[in-house]
Amino acid sequence: MEAKIQIPPVTLYNTRTREKEEFKPLKPPYVGIYVCGPTVYSDPHLGHARAAVVFDVLRRYLTSMGYKVRFVSNITDVGHLEGDADEGEDKIQKRARLEQLEPMEIAQHYTRVYNNAMAKLNVIPPNIQPHATCHIPEQIELVQTILDKGFAYVVNGSVYFDVPKYAQKYEYGVLSGRRLEELESVTRELRGVEEKKHPADFALWKKAPPTHIMKWKSPWSVGFPGWHLECTVMNAKYLGIPFDIHGGGMDLIFPHHECEIMQAVAAWDTEPVRYWMHNNLITIDGQKMSKSLGNFITIEQVFTGEHERLSKAHHPMALRVLILQTHYRSVIDFSDSGLASAEKAYKRLVQALKKLETLEFIGGKTDSSKEDKIIKHINNFYEFMSDDLNTARAIAQLFDLTSIINQLANEGKSVQTVSPEIGEILKRQYSHTLVDILGILPEDEHLDTSRLHAVLQILINLRQEARKHKNFQLADRIRDQLREIGIILRDTPYGTEWELE
């Protein structure tokens, strides 16, 4: 790092303590981050995009500072019941029943859709992406540990966490601020609650009804794990207890993350996480995104423009810029005009990068005030990034730098008002902060996905037509030649899908 560039220590807002704290890894230089991934039963939406981009930038920033980050983000493919509670149908099984498919077909399909969307947003894949269904033995083991410690009970083959028993020994509601007394008035008339000792108790293992497809043998019943239990098992397995940072949306604070804490404390007598971080929601016209309100927009719809609220298709980086222009703990009110403005901002940033790459800094008539502004804006970028990942103010510094870059470009390709030393700092740092840290790719380095999608759909339709007329040689040639350039076609119950290898 250049001597003139100063990077202050990182501070993060810790939901657990409700204040900003200096970030100090438990085992420097190693950093463990776990972010709750999607429940894969439908297309990923804007809320998924926000969480992924926010914690991708956190990972990038810590990596740029020399930390060795292990980033784990799970796939929930069983146990997430409707309403995020202990009653109702498993979300994946419900979708499978409606579409008359196997649950794992649903999970596999939407996992691919999610990962493809993340790739288009330039989100670095997790170091580990564990699936809940691949960790059933470990989940059964943890349930037994909690039972042995006396913080759970078995009723009719289901195992529930005993929250009042826990609250007698440990503090309840440390993350959410909820009080157990607030739940005392909750009636037991809700479906699935009557067998619990207390309304606040939650399922660690549920006995499966005869019609339930996704189920496994356990010491208590043939059933399936609780949603909260899965994350505790997977983050403990891959990061150890305790680990550094746990991330997710604010809607996960209660009950999901609160339950994660209780499970870990009950089993291992220690809180699982040092820093809890939560991003805020995306609303549309001031309302929370909801399918029932008709304001639900998927990530792919942003890229294709195929939604009544969108005037056109938008570049994936425009969505990334839109997310980063708001502090992660503030609400984003999504609109088509806001996305259009973000697209203009994106083009301004990457056009400045292209101009900068063509400039040669020769000095001779250096302007010290201009050089001071360059260093100031770069240092301000790091100051704001270190201040609880304030990407909104950090990216504003890059816009200030674009104004300076445009001024320098007006001098011609040989710039005299900035010395070679400062010019090289500007080149390295502008590219590093924009591309490496914020993850904003220049247009010529990122696929125009809406056009690519249209071209591939033409080829897919031609292949389908060839198969219809039993011209399998042509159909196979289209598939094989696309594979040669890294585009994989998959024939599924939903039709033919494509993804980049």
Sequence and secondary structure as in RCSB ss.txt:
>XXXX:A:sequence
MEAKIQIPPVTLYNTRTREKEEFKPLKPPYVGIYVCGPTVYSDPHLGHARAAVVFDVLRRYLTSMGYKVRFVSNI
TDVGHLEGDADEGEDKIQKRARLEQLEPMEIAQHYTRVYNNAMAKLNVIPPNIQPHATCHIPEQIELVQTILDKG
FAYVVNGSVYFDVPKYAQKYEYGVLSGRRLEELESVTRELRGVEEKKHPADFALWKKAPPTHIMKWKSPWSVGFP
GWHLECTVMNAKYLGIPFDIHGGGMDLIFPHHECEIMQAVAAWDTEPVRYWMHNNLITIDGQKMSKSLGNFITIE
QVFTGEHERLSKAHHPMALRVLILQTHYRSVIDFSDSGLASAEKAYKRLVQALKKLETLEFIGGKTDSSKEDKII
KHINNFYEFMSDDLNTARAIAQLFDLTSIINQLANEGKSVQTVSPEIGEILKRQYSHTLVDILGILPEDEHLDTS
RLHAVLQILINLRQEARKHKNFQLADRIRDQLREIGIILRDTPYGTEWELE
>XXXX:A:secstr
  TT      EEEETTTTEEEE   SBTTEEEEEE   BSSS  BHHHHHHHHHHHHHHHHHHHTT EEEEEE B
B S  BGGGSSSS BHHHHHHHHHTS HHHHHHHHHHHHHHHHHHTT    SB  BGGGGHHHHHHHHHHHHHTT
SEEEETTEEEE HHHHHHHS S TTT   GGGGTT  S STTTTTSSSTT EEEEEE  TT  S EE SS EEEE
 HHHHHHHHHHHHH SSEEEEEEEGGGIIIIIHHHHHHHHHHHSS SEEEEEEE  EEETTEE  TTTT   BHH
HHHH  STT SS   HHHHHHHHHTS TTS EEE HHHHHHHHHHHHHHHHHHHHHHH EE  SS  HHHHHHHH
HHHHHHHHHHHBT  HHHHHHHHHHHHHHHHHHHTT SEE SS HHHHHHHHHHHHIIIIIIS    GGGS  HH
HHHHHHHHHHHHHHHHHHTT HHHHHHHHHHHHHTTEEEEEETTEEEEEE 
